[in-house]
Amino acid sequence: MQDAQAAQKVVTAARAAATAGDHAAALRWWQALHDIGPDHHADALCGLAEAHLALENYAEALDAVAACTALAPHHGPLRHLRVRVLGRATQR
């Protein structure tokens, strides 16, 4: 229960940072979520991919998407995110 509450606070902070355009802070929050434990890895990896994509760190975004795909291939936001990351990464 404590991990779930901590995770929710971290997710809220990560989303707030991303909404405010502070993608470096969002990246740190998503990493913090990943560090909470394996139950949160898929969400954290998708968040990391989003943050890296916003920061134009395409290799890191691809790595996060690949890791999430290996971990949870049917994770909700993954399909759309994978298309966005691949599209942006190949435009460079």
C-alpha positions in Angstrom: 0.0 0.0 0.0 2.8 2.4 0.9 4.5 1.8 -2.5 1.3 2.4 -4.3 0.8 5.8 -2.5 4.4 6.8 -3.1 4.1 5.8 -6.8 0.9 7.8 -7.2 2.6 10.9 -5.8 5.6 10.4 -8.2 3.3 9.9 -11.2 1.4 13.1 -10.3 4.7 15.0 -10.0 6.0 13.6 -13.3 2.9 14.5 -15.2 2.8 18.0 -13.6 6.5 18.6 -14.6 5.8 17.4 -18.2 2.7 19.6 -18.4 4.7 22.6 -17.3 7.3 21.8 -20.0 10.0 20.8 -17.5 10.9 17.5 -19.2 14.2 17.2 -17.4 12.3 17.2 -14.1 9.7 14.7 -15.5 12.6 12.5 -16.5 13.9 12.5 -12.9 10.4 11.7 -11.6 9.9 8.8 -14.0 13.2 7.4 -13.0 12.1 7.7 -9.3 9.0 5.7 -10.2 11.1 3.0 -11.8 13.2 2.9 -8.6 10.1 2.3 -6.5 9.8 -1.2 -7.8 9.0 -3.6 -10.6 5.3 -3.2 -10.3 5.8 0.3 -11.8 8.4 -0.4 -14.4 6.1 -0.3 -17.4 4.6 3.0 -16.5 8.0 4.4 -15.7 9.5 3.2 -19.0 6.7 4.8 -21.0 7.1 8.0 -19.0 10.9 8.0 -19.6 10.3 7.5 -23.3 7.9 10.5 -23.3 10.4 12.7 -21.5 13.3 11.6 -23.7 11.2 12.2 -26.8 10.3 15.7 -25.6 14.0 16.4 -24.9 14.9 15.0 -28.4 16.9 12.2 -26.9 15.8 9.8 -29.5 18.2 6.9 -28.7 17.1 6.9 -25.1 13.5 7.1 -26.0 13.9 4.1 -28.3 15.7 2.2 -25.5 12.9 2.9 -23.1 10.2 1.8 -25.6 12.2 -1.3 -26.3 12.5 -2.1 -22.6 8.8 -1.5 -22.1 7.9 -3.7 -25.1 10.0 -6.5 -23.7 8.5 -6.1 -20.2 4.9 -5.5 -21.0 4.1 -5.7 -24.7 0.4 -5.0 -24.2 0.8 -2.0 -21.9 -1.9 0.5 -22.6 0.0 3.6 -23.9 2.8 1.6 -25.5 1.5 1.1 -29.0 0.8 4.8 -29.6 4.1 5.8 -27.9 6.1 3.4 -30.0 4.7 4.8 -33.2 5.5 8.4 -32.1 9.0 7.6 -31.0 9.8 5.6 -34.1 8.4 8.3 -36.3 10.4 11.1 -34.6 13.6 9.0 -34.4 13.6 8.2 -38.1 13.0 11.8 -39.1 16.4 12.7 -37.8 
